[in-house]
């Protein structure tokens, strides 16, 4: 399946690249540089996986490459890397780039393009972890450039970290905890992280004393780094090679849309406002999916746990009366689990709605939103202006003004609708549990028993197991019974997960997808118009949307 999707995504990237070249070529000389950028940068069929090292200057990116490859790489204090350089590393191609925030002109733009052009990314920070300058750069790469699924976070210079009485392993755990707080709401587990000391590793290669070599190697933690890189590339390499050309296309096409939208500034400001809303919606949607996924995992884990109590009684060959009592406890436990998860889903939904409303209200109250509303307010008594002004009709200007106001209001309305569907979760077991009984069945493992409820079937199986005296048959029935019991509780968990998934999808659709669809429609209306530039902007925006859709398919 992965290979088929990989091939499909590559073919889609080829098609989208060809469309971009054709569109930009027809746009004239003003867009010739962007056409050349698509032709030169967007490589769909690259065979070698590229792994770029990014970060602010002086965190040890170049030294890290030297340690990994054994090649001589220019290093030293201050700014040493001023351009993109490539270094072979086995079947990988390591990419060094200028560090950002160095004060050197053009370095940040060079680094941004190198990040976009890379399949995978090692984001390197020092023992000082994130600060007010490096954290926005990390979030820009992870969120704005959408590289979070292709990033491994590396904490370098561990030899300079103040252990404060901690063991190295305790220090690593402490660092992970600090990073988890710093990069919220992104989950730190999705980025590694890995803690290393490049200096210790390079020193081990120069040391002559075998014991010193061993100590330096151990303290460098390079064994853990190499294992993490290997696992990272194996897990994300195929996906990265699918999405990287699409990310490159998106980078160039967004620049083309901005260029095509150059006007008196009002249209660009309106598009910026809508994009901020869409960014907030997309970011909150991603966080919601993560939280809902955690809730589903918790529900599955809890629903299969009660089986262990019954399995223990099976091993002890408990009496049917003891099994009845245990089954009653299991019944109550399952009811409480379903109720608890349902309550948590309701609480989570309320929190997600409030968080989203806060984000959108902040945008709606910004200076940009106030200016856009002032520019796009329409005097309905004024005659139709057609393509005068910024090239937008009064109908479109009114739509922009209204769209800037209604986003937060829509969250409240959608919240009420989503709350109604939560009631469906309580119907999962038909309102009552009847998991155990002494009804005599003709056969204890028959297909018909599956619809009578998982524990009813198991009860009959246990009844026969207790009466059977032949040891060999007893043991066979015990093995079968244990397997059936585990399968039955797993089936309960799967059925409940289906219900949770339906509710989660309904929540995502109403809280995020519907407002995103409205915002997307509004963005298309903003760029609609009669002149050549507006038509070009509309065509490019359509291409951007097609690339975004293909990106979503590739990472699904």
N, C-alpha and C positions, 0 to 999 in steps of 0.2 A: 504493500500500500504506500509506504514512504517513497519508494522509488518511482511509483506511478505519479504521486503528487509532485515529487521533485522534477520529473520530466515535464509535467503539465505547467508547473510554475515557471520553469525555464522557457518553455515555448511562449507563455504569456508575456514574460519579460522581453523576449525578442520582438514580439508583436508590438508591445507598448513602446519599446525603444524606436522601432521603425516609425510608428505614428508620431512620436515626439520629434524625430529628425525631419519628417515630412512637414509637420506643422510649423516648426521653428524655421525651416528652410523657406517656406512660403511667406513668413512674416517679414522678410526683408533683411537688409544689412544690419539693422539695429540689434537683431537677435542672432547674428551669425556666430558670435562668440559662444552663445549658449548651445547652438546647434553643434559647434565643434566640441564643447564640453561633453555633450551626450555621446558623441562618436568616440571620443578619446577615453572618457572615464568609465562609462557603463559597459563593463565586460561581463557578458552573460555566461560565457563558456570557459571561464578560468578553471584550470585544473588544480592549481596549488592553493591551499587554504592560507589566507593571510591573517596574521595575528599582530595587531598594532598595540604599542605601548603608549598610553596617554596619561597626562597629569600635568600639574603645574611644574615650573622649572625647579631644578635642584632636588628632586625626590629620588633620583637614582635610576631613571629609565635606561639610559645608555649603559650604565654599569651592569644593570640586570641583563641586558642583551649580551654584553661581553661575557658574563658568567654563564649564560645559557649556551652560547655558541662557541666559546673559546676563541673568538676572533677579537682583534684589536679594534676597539671602538673609542672614538674621541671622548674623553671624560675630563672632569675637573670642576673647580669651583666656578660659580657664575653660569652664564648662558653658553653652553658648548654646542648644542644642536640647533642649527639655523635653517635646516631644510629636511625634507623627508628622505630617509635612507632605508634601504632594504637589506636584510641579512638572511641567508639561508639557514634553516634550523631543521635538519632532517627533511621531512616532507612538508614542513611549514615554511612560511616566509614571514620573518619578523620585521615589523615596520617601526622605525624610530622616527620621532617627529619633534618639532620644537615644543618646549614647555610653554604653557600659557601664562599670562600675567607677568611676563618677564619685562614688559615695557618696550620690547622691540617691535617696531612697526611691521605689521603683516603676519606676525607669528600666530596670533589667535586664529586668523582666517586659514592659514596653512594647516594648523592642527584640526580645525573643524572639517576641512575637506578630507584630511587623512583619516579621521574617525569615520566619516561617512563612507569612504572608499574601502574600509577594512571589513573583512568577514567577521572577525572576532576581535575583542578588545580586552587588554589587560589595563585596568585603570589603577595607576600606581600612586600611593600616598606614602608619607613618611611616618616615623614614630610619633609625630605630633598629631596624627590623624587629620580630620577635616578642620578647616577654619572658615572664616567668613568669605574667603576668596575661592578656596578650592571646592567647597560644597556646591555653590551654584554651578560651577563648571561640570562637576559630576552629575548633577541633576539635569543639566542641559543635555549632556550626552545620553543619559538614561531615558529621559522623558521627551525632550524636544526633538532629539534626533532618533528617538525610538530604538535605542540600542540596548535596553535593559535586559533583553533575553540573550544578548551576545556579549555580556560583560562579566569579567572575573576581577574582583577587587583584591589588590595585592598591597599589603602593608609592609613597606621596606624599612630598613634601618632599625630592626628589632634590637640590635646590639646596643642602641642608644636609649632604649625604653627603660624607664625607671620601674624596676620590678616591685619596689616598695614591700619587700618581704615575701612576695609571691613566687611560686615556682614558675618556670617558663610556661607550662601548660595552663596554670591558673591565670597567668598574664594574657595568654592568647584568648581564653574565655572572657576575661575582662575587656579586652579590646573589642571582641565581637559584640559584647553587650553595649559598649559605648557607641559603636558604629550603628547598631540597630536603632538607638535613640536618635542619632544624627540624621539618618536618611529616611526617617518616617515620612510618608506612609509606605514607602517601598520596603518590602521584606528583605532583611539582610541576608537570609539564607539563599536567596536567589542569586547573590553575587559572590558566594564563597563564604567569607573572605579567607585569604591565605596570608600568614605572617612569616616574613623571611628576613635574613640579614645577608645582603649581597657582599658586604665587606668581609664578613666571616668566611663566606664561601671562597672568595678570591684569595683570602689569606691562607686558606687550607691548601690551595694549589701551589702556593709558594713555600709553604712550610716543609722542612726536611724531617723533623721529628715525627715518627708515625703516630705517637700518642697525641701530639698537638694537632696533627692532621685530623685524627678521629674526633677530637673535641671540637675543632672548628667546624667540621662538617655537621656534627650533631647540632651545634648552636646556630648554624646558618639556616636550618630547617629547609634546605633546598630539596631534599628528598620529598618532603610534603608538597613543595611547590610544583615539582615536575609531575608528581602523581596527579595533582589537581589540574594542571594544564592538560595532561593526557586525557583525563576524564572529561574535562570541559570541552575539549575538541571533539572527542568521540560522541558526546551527548548532543552538542549544539552545532557541530560542523556542517552537517547536511542542511539543517534549517538555515544556518547563516548564509550558506552559498545560494540558497533560494532567495532570501530577502535582501541581501546586500545590493544587487543591481537595481532592485525596486526602490531601495532607500536612496541610491545615487540618483535615479530618475526623479524621485520626489524632491530632492534637494535642488536640482536644476530647474524643474518645472515650477516650483514655488517661486524661485527667483524670476522666472519668465512671467508668471502671473503678476507679481509685484511690478515688474517693469511695464507690462501692458496696461496696468491700472493707474499709471502716472496721470494725475489730473490736477485739479485745484487743491487736492488733499482730502476733500470730504469723502470721496469714495474709498480711498485707502483707509481713512480712519474708521469708516463704517465696517469695512472688511476686517480690520484689526479687532474691532469690538466683537464681531460675530465669531472670529477665530478664537478670541479669548474665552468666549462662552463655550465654544466647541471643545477647546482644550480642557477647560474645567470639567465639562461633562464627560469627556473621554477619560481623564485622569481619575475622576471619582468612580466612573464605571469600572475601571480596572481594579480599584481598591475594593469595590463592592463584590466583584467576582472572586477576589482573593478571600474576603471574609466569608462569603457564602460557601466557597469551597472548603474552608476550614470547618464550618458548621456541618456540612455534609459528611466530612471525614469523622468528626466527633460523633455524629449520629450512628454511622456505620460501626465504629468501634464499640459504642455503648450497647448497641442492639445484639451484637454477637457475644458479649461477655456473659449473659445469664446462662448460656449453654454450658459453661464450665462447671457451674454448681451441679447441674443435672448429671454431667459426665462423671463428676466425682462420686455421686451416689450410685451410678451404674457400676463403677469400679468396685464399690463397697457392697454391691448386690443388696441394696436397701430394699425394705419392704414396700409394697404398693402404697401403704398408708403414708410412709415417709416421702415417697415420690409425689403423692397427692399434695401433701403440705408444701413440698419444694416447688411444685408446679404452680400452686396458688401464689407463692412468693414471686415466682418468675412472672406470672400474670401481672401482679401489681407493679413489678419492676419495669416491665415493658410499657405499661400505661404511663408510669411516671416519666420514663425516658421520652416517650412521644410528646407528652404534655410539656416537659422541660424544653425540648428542642423547638417545639412550636412557639413557646413563650420567647425563647431566645431569638427566633426568626422575627417575631413581631417587634421585639426591642431593637434588633439590628436594623430592621427596615426603618423604624422611626429615627434612629441615629443617622443612617445613611441619608434620609430625606432632609434632616436638619443640617447635616454637613454640606450637602449640595446646595441647599437654600442659602446658607451662609456664604459659600463661594460665589454664587450668582448675585447675591445682594451686594457683595463687595465690588464686583464688576459693574453692576448697575449704578452704584453710587460713586464710581470713579470719575475723575475729571474728563477722561476720554468719553465715557458714556454721556456725561452732561453736554459735552460739545457736540457729539453726534446727534443727540436729541435736538439741540438747538439748530443744527444745520439741516436736519431732515424733517423738522416740523413743517406741516403743510397748511397754508391758508386755503381752505376748501373753496373760498369764493374767488380765488385767483384762477384765471384760465389755464388750461393745460399748456405746459411749457415745452413739451416734446423733448428734443435733444439739446436744449439750451442749458446753461449752467454747467453742471457736472455730467450732463448727458443722461440724467435719470428723470423719468416721468414723475408727476406728482403722486401717482398711485404707488410707485416704487418707494418714493421718499416717505410716504405715509406708512408703508409696510415696514421700513427700517425703523422708524420712530416707534411704532407699535411693538415690533419684535424686540427692541431693546428693553421695553417695559415688562413684557409678559413672561419672560423666562422663569423668574422666581415664583410668580403666581402659578405657573403650570406645575411646579413641583408640589405645591400644596394640593392642587386638584388631583394629581396623579397619586399622591400619598393616600387619599381617601379611597381611590379605586383599588389600590394594591391591598389596603387593609381588608377589604371585603373578601379577597381571594384566600386570605389566611385561614378563614373558617374551614376551608376544604380539607385542611390537614388533619382535623379532628375526626374526619370520617374514614380515616385510613383503615381502622379495624372495625368499622361499622358501629362504633360507639361502645362496644363491649368485647371483652376477651373471654373466650371459652377454650383455653388451650389444652385442657386435660379432661379425660372422662374414662368411664369403665365400660363404654359401649363395646360389645363384642363384635368384631368384624370378621368376615369370612376369611380374609387374608390380611396379614399384617404389613406386607409391602406390596401394594397393588397401585396401579395408576389412579384408580378411583379414590384411594386414600389421600392423594395429594390435595384434592379440593376440600376435604373435610377439616382442614386446618393442620398445620405441621405438628403440633403437639399431640393432637388426637391420634394421629398415625403412630407417633413415637410411643404413646401410652400403650397401644395395642401390641406394639413390638416388644415392649418391656414385659407385658403380661405373659406373652409366650416365652420370652427369655427366662423368666422366673420359673416357669413350669417345666422347662426342658431339662432333662437329667443327663442326657448323653454329653459328655464333656466336650468332644470335638465339635458337635453341633452348637453347643452353648457358646464356645469361643468364637465360632463363625458368626453366630447371631449377635454376639457382643460387638464384634468388629463392625458388622453391618449397621447395628443400631447406633454406635458412636458416629459413624460416617453420616448416617441419615440425620442424626440430631444436629451435627455441625452444619450440614447442608440446609436444614430447615431454618435454623437461625440466620444463616447467610442469606437465605431467600427472603426472610422477613426484612433484613437490612436492605436488600436490593429493592424490594417493593417500596419501602419507605423512602429510599433515596430517589426513586422515580418521582414520588410525590414532591419531595423537597426540590428536585430539579425543575419540576413544572412551576412551583411557586417562585423559585429563584429566577427563572426565565421571565415569568410575568412581571416580577419586580424590576428586573433589568430593562425590560421593554418599556414599561410605563414611566419609570423614573428617569431613564437615560436615553433609550433608543428613540422614543417619540420626540422628545425635545431636540435630539440631535438631527433627526429628519427635518424638523421645522427649521432649525438653524441652517442646515445644508441647503434647504430650498430657498431660504432668505439670502444666503451667500450667492446662490445662482442668480437670484433676481437682482442683486446689487450690480452684478457684472453684465446683466442683460442690457442691450441697447442697440442702436441702429448703426453706429459708425464702425469703422474697420477695427479700431483698437478694442472696442467693447466686444465685438464678435470674436476677436482673437482671444481676449481674456476669458470669454465664456468657453471657448473651445479648449483652452489650456486648463481651465478649472475642471472641465469634464474629464480631461486626461488625468489630472491630479486625483479626482475621485475614483477613477478606474484603477489607478496604481494603489491607492489606499485600500480599495476592496480586495485587490489581489494580495496585498500584504496581510490582510486579515485572514484570507484563506490559507496562506502559506504557514502562518503560525498557529492556526486553529488546532 
